[in-house]
Amino acid sequence: MTRTDIVFDSAGVSCSGWHFPGDGDRVERRPVVVMGHGFGGTKDSGLEPFAQRLSQAGLDVLAFDYRGFGASEGLPRQTVSVVDQIGDFESAIAAAKRLPGVDPSRIVLWGSSMSGGHVLRVAAGRDDIAAVIAMTPLTSGAAVSRAAVAHRDLGSALKWTAVGLKSRVDVARGRRPTMMPLVAHPGEPGGLTLDGAYESYTALAGPTWRNEVDSAVGLQIASIRTATAARQLRCPALFQIADFDRYVPADSVARTAGLARAVVHHYPCDHFDVWPGHDWFDKAAADQVAFLGRVLSISSSPDPRKSPRR
């Protein structure tokens, strides 16, 4: 299987993507999965093994970098904007529909962690999305913020909140953001600093990934709300919950899954353990393939998720 580099426009910015064509000799047009990374991630940092599993199952995959990250253009660099990233997902969907051999009526959205929340908001209310996969998704910024504060001292949390507020003002005025490490060892400044976070994330990191992020990212995370979007989904959804997730509380994810009437798979592990190189990757990837094989092959049967809400 070979992948092809593509470029697509998102609000006037060139975004970089990888197209993985689906395997096999299928005559009909193929479904296509649009795949974006989570918190500060790039497409060369752990997405390819998931894309390969899906491609081997006969689905096309478009994995992409958000503006300002990885191989995509855009300034400022390494600044997370939830609104912009959702816009990049929407632009990637448009690009995916133009890929050769794909079925534009069978678009799948794939997200993990922060992007697991993005895909819910992008898919909400749309009739052109065939399925959603949300792996260990960040569905509640409030729940994640409470968990983060519980794992660090209050003084440090307040300090980085103040730094983030200043950085946001600086960026709005055209100045450079104040950066901090995306991942760091416990006790060091950084976005993710729990024991094992540095080792898990850097093990996935590809050549375009940078261990820095605008310190205002915490304000972006705190603003995330997905309950309304979950209620508005019109397609089948798979939620993959890590039961011992220290970053994205499993109970908050489960509540959102209930609102989405999603298929739910639980894994007795932490947040990063469903990624390549960890014990639960094979199971998580196999569950994604099985879910899509099931929901995308029932085209002749009415989907109860498509019925109007009362």
Backbone bond lengths (Angstrom), bond angles and torsions (degrees), N, CA, C in turn:
res aa  C-N    CA-C-N  psi(-1)  N-CA   C-N-CA  omega(-1)  CA-C   N-CA-C  phi
1 M - - - 1.453 - - 1.521 109.69 -
2 T 1.315 116.64 131.69 1.453 121.26 178.67 1.515 109.39 -114.02
3 R 1.292 115.67 152.00 1.458 120.60 175.38 1.523 108.58 -112.49
4 T 1.325 114.96 155.47 1.450 121.72 -178.66 1.516 109.57 -122.25
5 D 1.329 116.22 135.43 1.461 120.44 174.57 1.519 109.73 -75.48
6 I 1.322 116.49 134.25 1.452 120.69 174.57 1.523 108.89 -132.19
7 V 1.307 115.48 162.04 1.464 122.35 175.69 1.520 107.65 -131.79
8 F 1.329 116.15 136.74 1.459 119.16 175.92 1.527 109.08 -136.69
9 D 1.320 115.56 158.10 1.454 121.75 -177.41 1.524 110.44 -90.51
10 S 1.326 115.79 137.63 1.462 121.76 173.24 1.522 108.17 -135.96
11 A 1.317 115.78 104.81 1.469 122.13 -179.70 1.523 111.52 54.31
12 G 1.343 116.32 40.62 1.448 121.00 178.02 1.515 115.67 84.34
13 V 1.329 117.22 3.16 1.470 122.38 179.40 1.520 108.67 -111.65
14 S 1.332 117.30 136.29 1.458 121.95 178.33 1.525 110.10 -80.66
15 C 1.326 116.35 119.56 1.451 122.03 178.56 1.521 109.96 -106.70
16 S 1.317 116.13 143.19 1.460 122.78 -176.38 1.521 110.43 -97.03
17 G 1.344 115.13 136.73 1.452 119.72 178.17 1.515 112.13 -137.38
18 W 1.324 115.50 163.30 1.461 123.56 171.45 1.515 108.18 -117.96
19 H 1.320 116.58 129.99 1.462 121.50 175.80 1.525 108.91 -105.05
20 F 1.329 115.69 120.18 1.460 122.59 174.91 1.530 107.38 -106.17
21 P 1.328 119.56 108.02 1.470 119.80 179.48 1.521 111.20 -71.83
22 G 1.322 116.24 146.85 1.453 120.74 178.66 1.516 112.11 -68.52
23 D 1.326 116.66 142.50 1.456 121.88 178.50 1.524 110.70 -74.26
24 G 1.323 115.18 161.71 1.459 120.63 172.61 1.503 113.07 103.92
25 D 1.324 114.96 175.20 1.462 122.94 -177.48 1.520 110.89 -111.28
26 R 1.305 116.71 38.98 1.451 120.03 -177.49 1.525 110.16 -66.71
27 V 1.333 115.50 132.88 1.458 120.89 179.82 1.529 110.21 -77.02
28 E 1.341 115.82 -42.33 1.457 119.03 -178.14 1.524 110.41 -71.17
29 R 1.312 115.46 160.78 1.456 120.09 178.79 1.527 110.32 -69.40
30 R 1.321 115.17 148.95 1.454 121.33 -169.87 1.536 111.81 -96.17
31 P 1.342 116.43 148.73 1.473 118.95 168.89 1.525 109.52 -64.84
32 V 1.330 115.83 157.98 1.457 119.47 178.70 1.526 109.10 -133.67
33 V 1.337 114.88 134.51 1.462 122.83 -179.62 1.523 108.47 -100.52
34 V 1.329 116.73 126.11 1.464 122.24 175.98 1.523 107.27 -100.54
35 M 1.327 116.09 120.95 1.467 122.57 -166.30 1.523 110.77 -124.87
36 G 1.335 116.25 121.38 1.456 121.59 175.73 1.517 110.74 -125.37
37 H 1.317 116.57 148.14 1.468 121.92 -175.89 1.524 110.98 -79.78
38 G 1.321 114.60 173.61 1.450 121.66 -179.93 1.517 112.63 -92.71
39 F 1.303 116.96 -141.30 1.456 125.74 -171.54 1.526 112.15 -57.92
40 G 1.341 116.35 102.98 1.452 121.47 175.29 1.508 114.99 70.06
41 G 1.348 117.92 12.04 1.453 120.46 -174.75 1.522 113.59 -85.76
42 T 1.318 114.97 161.52 1.461 122.63 176.84 1.529 108.74 -125.05
43 K 1.318 115.76 159.65 1.472 119.74 -173.51 1.522 112.60 -63.83
44 D 1.343 117.38 -21.69 1.465 120.09 179.27 1.532 111.97 -89.30
45 S 1.317 116.94 13.65 1.462 121.42 -176.81 1.529 111.10 -118.78
46 G 1.323 115.43 65.10 1.454 120.66 172.48 1.512 116.53 99.38
47 L 1.337 118.76 -4.78 1.467 119.78 -179.90 1.528 112.57 -79.50
48 E 1.325 117.40 -32.49 1.460 120.11 -173.33 1.528 113.17 -59.49
49 P 1.331 121.40 -42.27 1.468 118.76 178.41 1.525 113.28 -59.96
50 F 1.337 118.16 -37.46 1.462 120.13 175.07 1.530 110.21 -66.40
51 A 1.335 116.48 -43.97 1.461 120.43 179.78 1.525 111.05 -60.77
52 Q 1.314 117.55 -39.16 1.457 121.03 179.65 1.522 111.31 -63.60
53 R 1.334 117.28 -42.84 1.473 119.93 179.32 1.531 110.38 -61.95
54 L 1.315 116.78 -41.99 1.455 120.41 -179.36 1.527 111.08 -69.78
55 S 1.325 116.49 -39.47 1.458 120.56 178.25 1.524 111.20 -64.07
56 Q 1.309 116.77 -40.83 1.465 120.58 178.56 1.525 111.68 -63.84
57 A 1.324 116.36 -23.88 1.463 121.14 177.86 1.521 112.29 -85.94
58 G 1.340 117.21 1.42 1.459 120.62 175.49 1.509 115.65 99.74
59 L 1.325 117.72 9.63 1.453 120.54 178.29 1.519 110.09 -104.24
60 D 1.327 116.39 141.89 1.460 120.18 168.95 1.521 108.73 -75.83
61 V 1.329 116.22 153.76 1.466 121.56 177.74 1.525 108.55 -135.43
62 L 1.318 115.42 134.49 1.459 121.81 169.19 1.529 107.46 -117.17
63 A 1.334 116.42 107.07 1.463 122.74 174.89 1.520 107.69 -100.71
64 F 1.330 117.00 138.86 1.464 118.45 -172.86 1.522 111.69 -141.61
65 D 1.338 114.51 162.19 1.456 122.72 173.23 1.523 109.60 -100.37
66 Y 1.331 116.25 138.55 1.457 120.36 174.11 1.526 110.25 -68.21
67 R 1.312 115.96 157.30 1.464 119.61 174.80 1.536 109.17 -57.95
68 G 1.329 115.22 139.04 1.459 120.57 -179.79 1.516 114.86 83.67
69 F 1.340 116.78 0.53 1.465 120.69 -178.82 1.532 110.21 -131.52
70 G 1.334 114.99 151.48 1.458 120.58 173.93 1.520 112.66 57.53
71 A 1.340 115.52 -132.77 1.457 121.41 -176.98 1.526 113.10 -88.43
72 S 1.324 117.46 -1.00 1.464 120.25 177.49 1.523 110.59 -78.71
73 E 1.325 115.06 155.78 1.453 120.16 175.57 1.528 109.54 -84.25
74 G 1.312 116.00 -175.07 1.450 120.50 177.26 1.514 113.61 115.20
75 L 1.322 115.07 139.94 1.460 123.37 177.71 1.528 108.90 -126.93
76 P 1.346 117.48 149.88 1.464 127.61 -4.20 1.526 111.42 -72.50
77 R 1.322 115.79 156.07 1.449 121.39 178.62 1.530 110.48 -77.37
78 Q 1.331 115.10 149.03 1.470 123.24 172.47 1.533 112.72 60.18
79 T 1.315 116.98 28.40 1.457 121.09 176.79 1.524 109.26 -109.15
80 V 1.317 116.42 121.12 1.456 121.74 -178.04 1.527 109.45 -86.54
81 S 1.321 115.27 123.23 1.460 122.20 171.32 1.518 107.11 -125.68
82 V 1.334 116.87 115.95 1.460 119.82 179.87 1.524 110.50 -59.62
83 V 1.314 116.87 -43.19 1.472 120.65 -179.40 1.527 110.67 -61.45
84 D 1.331 117.24 -45.73 1.462 120.31 -179.72 1.527 111.43 -65.58
85 Q 1.326 117.51 -40.09 1.463 119.56 -178.79 1.524 111.32 -67.91
86 I 1.313 117.34 -36.60 1.460 119.88 174.17 1.524 109.99 -64.32
87 G 1.334 116.92 -39.84 1.459 120.05 174.93 1.515 112.47 -62.15
88 D 1.339 117.13 -37.42 1.463 120.55 177.80 1.526 110.59 -66.43
89 F 1.330 117.55 -38.15 1.463 120.34 175.45 1.526 110.39 -60.17
90 E 1.316 116.72 -44.51 1.462 120.01 -179.31 1.524 111.23 -64.06
91 S 1.328 116.88 -38.70 1.462 120.30 176.42 1.520 111.39 -67.37
92 A 1.338 116.75 -36.85 1.464 120.43 177.65 1.523 110.92 -65.81
93 I 1.328 117.67 -35.09 1.467 120.52 176.15 1.526 109.70 -61.71
94 A 1.321 116.22 -45.49 1.461 119.58 179.05 1.524 111.19 -61.03
95 A 1.334 116.63 -39.63 1.460 120.42 178.07 1.523 111.04 -67.36
96 A 1.327 117.06 -39.22 1.466 120.93 -179.81 1.519 111.44 -63.18
97 K 1.313 116.90 -36.81 1.467 120.45 -179.95 1.518 112.17 -65.09
98 R 1.328 117.15 -21.34 1.466 121.52 -179.40 1.523 112.87 -92.09
99 L 1.318 118.35 -3.49 1.464 120.46 -178.43 1.526 110.45 -68.39
100 P 1.331 117.74 145.14 1.465 119.94 -178.99 1.524 112.03 -65.64
101 G 1.324 116.05 134.20 1.451 121.28 173.61 1.506 116.17 83.95
102 V 1.349 118.11 2.42 1.462 118.83 -177.48 1.523 110.37 -96.56
103 D 1.318 114.55 157.82 1.457 122.49 176.40 1.526 108.02 -97.31
104 P 1.329 119.21 107.78 1.471 120.33 -175.96 1.521 113.91 -67.43
105 S 1.325 116.81 -8.96 1.467 119.56 177.22 1.527 111.95 -92.20
106 R 1.344 117.06 -1.78 1.466 120.05 179.85 1.535 109.16 -126.11
107 I 1.323 114.08 72.66 1.458 122.68 178.27 1.520 108.69 -97.42
108 V 1.319 116.44 130.36 1.460 122.74 176.26 1.523 108.08 -113.47
109 L 1.325 116.98 136.06 1.459 121.60 175.17 1.521 109.46 -105.06
110 W 1.329 115.32 132.92 1.471 122.61 -177.61 1.522 108.09 -124.29
111 G 1.330 115.65 124.78 1.458 119.70 177.11 1.511 110.99 -143.77
112 S 1.326 115.76 154.63 1.459 121.68 179.00 1.514 109.41 -136.73
113 S 1.327 115.98 141.07 1.454 121.79 179.13 1.533 108.98 57.48
114 M 1.322 118.74 -119.23 1.457 120.19 -177.32 1.523 111.88 -60.74
115 S 1.325 116.81 -40.25 1.464 118.90 -179.77 1.520 112.15 -74.85
116 G 1.344 116.95 -15.66 1.451 119.24 172.29 1.517 111.38 -63.55
117 G 1.332 115.99 -32.04 1.462 119.98 172.38 1.516 111.90 -75.15
118 H 1.343 116.45 -37.63 1.472 119.79 178.59 1.527 111.47 -56.49
119 V 1.334 116.93 -46.31 1.467 118.82 -172.49 1.527 111.38 -65.87
120 L 1.330 117.33 -30.06 1.460 119.43 176.19 1.525 110.45 -65.48
121 R 1.313 116.15 -43.24 1.460 119.84 -178.26 1.521 111.70 -71.23
122 V 1.324 116.92 -35.33 1.465 119.50 177.99 1.522 111.12 -67.99
123 A 1.323 116.95 -41.17 1.465 120.96 -175.56 1.523 113.20 -77.32
124 A 1.335 117.57 -21.13 1.462 121.37 -173.28 1.526 111.62 -55.41
125 G 1.318 115.74 126.87 1.454 121.33 175.37 1.510 115.79 76.19
126 R 1.339 118.45 0.08 1.463 120.89 -177.51 1.520 110.57 -94.98
127 D 1.330 115.00 143.70 1.463 121.08 177.63 1.522 112.73 -99.19
128 D 1.338 117.21 -4.77 1.462 119.77 -177.06 1.522 112.72 -99.44
129 I 1.325 118.17 9.36 1.459 122.13 177.05 1.524 108.13 -105.40
130 A 1.342 116.24 123.83 1.463 120.79 -174.92 1.522 112.84 -86.42
131 A 1.330 118.12 -27.25 1.468 121.19 -178.21 1.518 109.19 -167.60
132 V 1.332 114.63 159.03 1.460 122.26 178.15 1.530 108.64 -131.19
133 I 1.332 115.64 135.94 1.461 121.73 171.08 1.523 107.71 -116.48
134 A 1.336 115.99 122.16 1.464 122.20 179.44 1.531 107.42 -121.68
135 M 1.328 116.28 102.77 1.467 122.06 -177.11 1.527 109.41 -96.31
136 T 1.315 116.83 122.65 1.469 123.46 -175.59 1.534 110.52 39.40
137 P 1.340 117.32 56.17 1.466 119.78 -169.01 1.525 113.79 -77.25
138 L 1.316 114.60 146.75 1.456 121.77 171.83 1.530 106.70 -84.94
139 T 1.314 116.43 102.24 1.461 120.92 -175.02 1.522 113.09 -105.64
140 S 1.330 117.48 -15.09 1.464 121.06 -179.02 1.514 109.59 -141.85
141 G 1.327 116.10 110.86 1.452 119.55 177.66 1.518 112.25 -62.79
142 A 1.337 116.42 -34.40 1.461 119.56 179.53 1.526 111.03 -64.22
143 A 1.343 116.92 -43.08 1.469 120.47 -179.86 1.521 111.17 -65.37
144 V 1.326 116.76 -41.38 1.460 120.41 179.45 1.530 110.57 -66.71
145 S 1.319 116.99 -40.19 1.465 120.37 179.49 1.522 111.25 -64.47
146 R 1.338 116.79 -40.73 1.468 119.44 177.29 1.524 110.70 -62.90
147 A 1.329 116.64 -41.57 1.457 119.85 179.28 1.523 111.18 -64.48
148 A 1.338 116.76 -39.60 1.460 120.43 -179.58 1.524 111.28 -65.09
149 V 1.341 116.47 -43.13 1.463 120.14 179.89 1.526 110.53 -64.41
150 A 1.326 116.59 -35.62 1.467 120.10 -179.41 1.520 112.11 -64.44
151 H 1.342 117.03 -23.36 1.460 120.76 -176.52 1.529 113.15 -101.00
152 R 1.334 116.93 2.90 1.467 118.56 176.04 1.513 108.88 -141.72
153 D 1.352 116.63 160.03 1.459 118.83 -176.13 1.525 110.06 -71.81
154 L 1.322 115.19 152.12 1.460 121.56 -174.73 1.523 111.72 -61.05
155 G 1.331 116.74 -38.18 1.456 119.62 -179.90 1.510 112.46 -60.41
156 S 1.333 116.53 -43.64 1.461 120.93 178.49 1.525 111.12 -64.40
157 A 1.339 116.24 -41.23 1.463 120.05 179.83 1.525 110.97 -62.50
158 L 1.331 116.47 -43.74 1.464 120.23 179.88 1.528 111.27 -66.41
159 K 1.334 115.83 -38.76 1.466 119.56 179.63 1.519 110.91 -60.50
160 W 1.347 117.34 -48.17 1.457 119.71 -176.31 1.526 112.11 -73.92
161 T 1.329 117.25 -24.51 1.456 119.48 172.28 1.525 110.18 -65.62
162 A 1.334 116.55 -42.92 1.460 120.78 178.53 1.533 111.15 -65.04
163 V 1.327 116.07 -41.94 1.471 119.78 177.75 1.527 110.06 -62.72
164 G 1.333 116.66 -40.98 1.450 120.43 179.17 1.513 112.86 -64.53
165 L 1.322 117.27 -40.15 1.468 120.81 177.48 1.524 110.54 -61.85
166 K 1.330 116.61 -43.87 1.466 120.26 178.30 1.520 110.76 -62.85
167 S 1.338 116.76 -42.22 1.461 120.10 -179.56 1.520 110.61 -62.53
168 R 1.325 117.26 -40.66 1.461 119.79 -179.64 1.524 111.14 -63.50
169 V 1.325 116.81 -40.42 1.467 120.94 177.26 1.527 110.07 -64.64
170 D 1.334 116.37 -42.53 1.466 120.15 -179.69 1.526 111.30 -61.36
171 V 1.327 117.13 -44.44 1.460 120.57 -179.57 1.524 110.33 -64.12
172 A 1.318 116.86 -40.55 1.463 120.83 178.89 1.522 111.66 -61.95
173 R 1.330 116.63 -26.72 1.469 121.68 179.28 1.518 112.56 -94.98
174 G 1.335 116.48 8.60 1.450 120.58 177.44 1.509 114.88 84.37
175 R 1.313 117.22 12.44 1.459 120.86 179.13 1.526 110.08 -94.04
176 R 1.328 114.63 171.58 1.456 120.09 179.57 1.526 110.36 -74.43
177 P 1.333 117.15 142.64 1.465 119.37 176.54 1.521 111.46 -72.90
178 T 1.318 115.94 159.52 1.464 121.78 171.80 1.519 107.96 -88.17
179 M 1.318 116.54 120.93 1.456 121.15 -174.30 1.522 111.28 -95.29
180 M 1.335 114.49 157.06 1.451 121.51 171.19 1.521 107.82 -143.24
181 P 1.325 118.72 161.18 1.461 119.67 176.78 1.529 110.58 -61.46
182 L 1.320 115.81 140.67 1.457 119.98 176.45 1.526 109.71 -70.79
183 V 1.325 116.70 -44.02 1.466 121.73 175.37 1.517 108.67 -129.32
184 A 1.330 115.50 147.87 1.460 120.53 -179.58 1.522 108.67 -154.27
185 H 1.309 115.32 169.70 1.463 120.77 177.73 1.527 109.93 -75.80
186 P 1.330 118.16 157.36 1.468 120.99 178.68 1.524 111.80 -53.47
187 G 1.332 115.26 135.53 1.460 120.96 -179.73 1.505 114.36 89.46
188 E 1.331 117.76 -12.23 1.455 122.05 178.06 1.525 110.02 -96.81
189 P 1.344 117.85 155.51 1.464 119.27 176.62 1.527 110.69 -68.14
190 G 1.311 116.01 140.41 1.462 120.02 179.45 1.511 111.60 167.35
191 G 1.324 115.69 167.56 1.454 120.61 -179.88 1.518 112.49 -73.85
192 L 1.332 116.66 -46.70 1.463 122.49 178.37 1.522 107.46 -118.32
193 T 1.323 116.51 115.01 1.472 119.38 -172.90 1.525 113.51 -130.89
194 L 1.323 117.87 11.44 1.456 119.21 177.76 1.526 110.41 -69.45
195 D 1.301 115.80 158.71 1.459 121.18 179.60 1.527 110.33 -56.24
196 G 1.313 116.76 125.00 1.457 122.54 178.35 1.510 114.86 93.37
197 A 1.336 118.10 -13.10 1.469 120.22 -177.52 1.521 111.36 -63.85
198 Y 1.336 116.47 -45.13 1.459 120.10 -177.89 1.529 110.78 -60.65
199 E 1.314 116.27 -46.47 1.459 120.36 -177.65 1.535 111.24 -66.42
200 S 1.345 116.90 -42.07 1.465 120.27 -177.80 1.522 111.52 -66.42
201 Y 1.329 116.72 -44.29 1.464 119.42 -175.81 1.528 110.96 -72.54
202 T 1.315 116.83 -46.03 1.464 118.63 -177.28 1.525 111.98 -67.53
203 A 1.338 117.80 -24.48 1.464 119.88 175.58 1.520 111.15 -66.15
204 L 1.336 117.49 -27.97 1.466 121.75 178.32 1.524 112.39 -85.32
205 A 1.321 117.48 -20.94 1.457 122.35 -166.47 1.520 112.90 -61.76
206 G 1.341 114.86 132.43 1.454 121.74 175.01 1.519 111.06 -95.56
207 P 1.328 116.86 -178.80 1.469 120.42 -173.77 1.526 114.55 -66.35
208 T 1.337 119.35 -23.03 1.465 119.14 -179.18 1.525 112.61 -91.98
209 W 1.343 117.36 -6.88 1.468 120.46 -177.91 1.516 110.33 -75.63
210 R 1.326 116.18 139.72 1.464 121.79 178.01 1.521 109.20 -123.27
211 N 1.300 115.82 136.18 1.461 120.72 -179.17 1.525 110.50 -86.20
212 E 1.315 114.73 63.63 1.451 120.77 173.53 1.517 108.71 -157.94
213 V 1.323 115.21 152.07 1.451 120.98 -179.23 1.520 107.74 -153.59
214 D 1.325 115.84 150.08 1.461 121.63 175.42 1.534 108.65 -56.82
215 S 1.315 116.67 129.50 1.467 120.81 -175.89 1.525 112.77 -66.22
216 A 1.329 118.03 -9.22 1.465 120.76 175.97 1.521 112.25 -79.04
217 V 1.323 118.48 2.20 1.463 121.20 -176.07 1.521 112.07 -60.52
218 G 1.332 117.19 -32.63 1.457 119.31 179.54 1.520 112.63 -61.65
219 L 1.323 116.23 -34.03 1.467 120.23 177.34 1.522 110.51 -68.37
220 Q 1.343 116.32 -36.06 1.460 120.03 176.67 1.531 110.61 -65.35
221 I 1.316 116.10 -44.91 1.468 119.95 -179.25 1.519 110.89 -62.43
222 A 1.328 116.29 -43.02 1.466 120.03 -177.46 1.520 112.03 -61.89
223 S 1.324 117.41 -23.54 1.471 120.90 -176.77 1.527 113.44 -83.43
224 I 1.331 117.83 -7.46 1.463 120.34 -172.05 1.527 110.85 -74.09
225 R 1.323 115.37 127.85 1.461 123.72 174.96 1.523 107.23 -136.96
226 T 1.316 117.90 130.48 1.471 119.57 -177.31 1.522 113.58 -127.81
227 A 1.320 118.49 1.46 1.468 120.11 -175.64 1.530 111.45 -60.12
228 T 1.317 116.64 -46.46 1.464 119.36 -179.89 1.517 111.09 -62.92
229 A 1.327 116.43 -42.94 1.460 119.87 178.85 1.523 111.00 -61.55
230 A 1.325 116.77 -40.99 1.467 120.12 -179.60 1.524 110.60 -60.40
231 R 1.321 117.28 -41.01 1.466 120.60 178.89 1.529 111.82 -65.49
232 Q 1.324 116.43 -27.16 1.463 120.93 -174.52 1.527 113.81 -92.28
233 L 1.333 117.73 1.50 1.456 119.83 178.72 1.527 110.26 -62.56
234 R 1.318 116.12 137.89 1.462 122.00 178.58 1.525 111.70 -115.83
235 C 1.315 116.37 15.48 1.464 120.72 -177.26 1.518 109.28 -136.65
236 P 1.337 117.15 162.65 1.471 119.69 174.77 1.530 111.07 -63.11
237 A 1.317 115.72 146.66 1.464 121.03 -179.97 1.525 109.54 -134.82
238 L 1.320 115.46 142.44 1.459 123.06 173.07 1.515 108.47 -111.44
239 F 1.326 117.43 121.24 1.453 122.98 172.98 1.525 107.94 -105.94
240 Q 1.333 116.33 128.02 1.459 122.29 178.13 1.526 107.79 -113.18
241 I 1.326 115.54 112.22 1.461 122.33 -171.03 1.523 110.30 -109.29
242 A 1.338 115.69 125.53 1.463 121.02 172.20 1.529 107.36 -87.23
243 D 1.311 117.02 113.56 1.462 120.63 -171.09 1.518 113.85 -64.99
244 F 1.335 117.78 -23.79 1.461 121.20 -179.18 1.534 110.95 -113.55
245 D 1.334 115.08 33.48 1.462 122.32 -178.29 1.528 109.77 -68.09
246 R 1.337 116.23 119.48 1.463 120.83 179.34 1.523 112.86 -88.08
247 Y 1.310 117.25 -9.06 1.459 121.63 -176.19 1.526 112.10 -104.50
248 V 1.324 116.12 -44.20 1.459 122.74 -179.21 1.531 107.04 -117.64
249 P 1.324 119.09 101.04 1.464 120.84 -174.63 1.518 112.97 -54.58
250 A 1.337 115.50 126.43 1.461 120.88 -174.54 1.524 112.56 -61.57
251 D 1.337 117.47 -33.75 1.463 118.47 -177.84 1.521 111.90 -67.40
252 S 1.334 117.10 -35.87 1.464 119.25 178.43 1.527 110.89 -69.18
253 V 1.334 116.76 -36.59 1.466 120.20 177.46 1.527 110.25 -66.12
254 A 1.331 116.51 -41.78 1.460 120.42 -179.51 1.527 111.47 -62.34
255 R 1.328 116.56 -38.75 1.472 119.00 178.07 1.530 111.01 -63.33
256 T 1.312 116.56 -41.75 1.463 119.66 179.16 1.525 110.80 -67.37
257 A 1.322 117.22 -38.13 1.461 120.89 176.82 1.520 110.81 -59.33
258 G 1.330 116.61 -38.59 1.453 120.09 177.34 1.515 111.88 -63.31
259 L 1.331 116.91 -40.82 1.459 120.45 177.94 1.528 111.24 -63.76
260 A 1.331 116.12 -34.29 1.465 121.25 -179.68 1.519 113.05 -82.90
261 R 1.333 117.19 -5.91 1.466 122.37 -175.35 1.526 110.21 52.75
262 A 1.321 114.41 46.81 1.457 121.56 -171.21 1.527 111.91 -89.14
263 V 1.319 114.48 158.70 1.459 121.83 163.44 1.523 106.56 -73.70
264 V 1.324 117.32 131.25 1.461 120.95 -175.31 1.524 109.95 -121.92
265 H 1.328 115.46 130.02 1.460 121.76 172.02 1.524 108.09 -118.86
266 H 1.329 115.53 133.34 1.459 121.90 178.75 1.527 110.19 -106.12
267 Y 1.339 115.12 145.84 1.459 121.60 178.85 1.528 107.93 -131.61
268 P 1.327 118.38 130.12 1.465 121.11 -177.42 1.522 111.41 -80.12
269 C 1.334 115.77 69.06 1.459 119.84 -172.64 1.521 110.38 -155.86
270 D 1.342 115.10 -179.12 1.462 122.64 178.14 1.536 109.85 -95.55
271 H 1.320 115.41 -179.91 1.458 123.36 -170.28 1.531 113.72 -56.41
272 F 1.331 116.92 -46.62 1.463 120.59 -173.97 1.528 113.14 -85.27
273 D 1.322 117.97 -6.55 1.461 120.47 -171.70 1.525 114.48 -74.72
274 V 1.342 117.59 -7.46 1.467 120.61 175.62 1.526 111.50 -94.22
275 W 1.319 116.91 3.92 1.460 121.18 -178.16 1.530 110.96 -93.97
276 P 1.345 117.27 161.47 1.468 120.36 179.90 1.527 111.87 -53.42
277 G 1.338 114.53 139.62 1.448 120.68 -178.43 1.508 113.89 91.44
278 H 1.334 116.57 -2.98 1.460 121.00 -179.99 1.530 110.04 -117.90
279 D 1.324 115.25 167.48 1.458 121.48 -168.96 1.527 114.44 -63.54
280 W 1.330 118.06 -29.56 1.457 119.90 -171.64 1.524 113.47 -105.94
281 F 1.335 117.57 9.78 1.466 119.49 178.58 1.526 112.05 -62.82
282 D 1.322 117.32 -49.89 1.469 120.18 -176.45 1.520 111.11 -58.24
283 K 1.311 117.10 -42.73 1.455 121.07 -179.82 1.527 111.11 -66.95
284 A 1.325 116.59 -44.75 1.465 119.96 -179.76 1.524 111.36 -62.60
285 A 1.337 116.78 -43.70 1.468 120.34 179.84 1.524 110.90 -66.78
286 A 1.327 117.30 -40.86 1.467 120.63 178.69 1.521 111.18 -63.77
287 D 1.322 117.04 -38.10 1.461 120.12 178.42 1.530 111.33 -65.66
288 Q 1.319 116.96 -35.98 1.461 120.13 176.63 1.523 111.23 -64.87
289 V 1.320 116.51 -45.33 1.466 120.67 179.36 1.524 110.50 -62.45
290 A 1.333 117.15 -44.23 1.462 120.60 -178.96 1.527 111.21 -64.42
291 F 1.326 116.75 -42.47 1.460 121.11 179.31 1.529 110.90 -60.54
292 L 1.327 116.89 -48.13 1.461 119.63 -178.19 1.529 111.23 -69.19
293 G 1.318 116.96 -36.86 1.453 119.22 176.76 1.518 111.67 -59.77
294 R 1.320 115.40 -35.26 1.464 120.34 -178.88 1.536 111.80 -76.28
295 V 1.326 117.03 -51.50 1.466 118.53 -172.40 1.524 112.60 -75.82
296 L 1.314 117.39 -27.87 1.461 118.95 -179.00 1.520 112.42 -83.89
297 S 1.326 117.44 -11.85 1.466 119.35 -179.66 1.528 112.04 -97.01
298 I 1.321 118.02 -2.13 1.465 121.20 -178.15 1.519 109.33 -99.90
299 S 1.310 116.46 43.77 1.454 120.24 -176.91 1.514 113.02 -69.11
300 S 1.350 117.28 -24.21 1.454 119.86 -177.06 1.516 112.83 -86.87
301 S 1.332 117.07 -11.69 1.455 120.62 -178.65 1.518 109.61 -101.30
302 P 1.318 118.00 142.67 1.454 119.22 178.16 1.520 111.04 -65.74
303 D 1.298 115.90 137.87 1.462 121.77 -179.76 1.519 108.31 -94.12
304 P 1.349 118.28 119.05 1.460 119.38 -179.20 1.516 112.71 -60.70
305 R 1.346 117.06 -23.15 1.456 119.68 178.75 1.522 111.13 -69.75
306 K 1.362 117.81 -19.80 1.456 120.95 -178.14 1.523 112.69 -85.93
307 S 1.330 117.75 -10.45 1.458 120.27 -177.32 1.516 110.55 -70.71
308 P 1.340 117.71 147.25 1.463 119.81 -178.35 1.515 111.09 -62.87
309 R 1.308 115.87 145.73 1.458 120.48 176.62 1.519 109.38 -78.19
310 R 1.317 115.16 145.36 1.461 120.10 177.95 1.524 109.98 -93.15
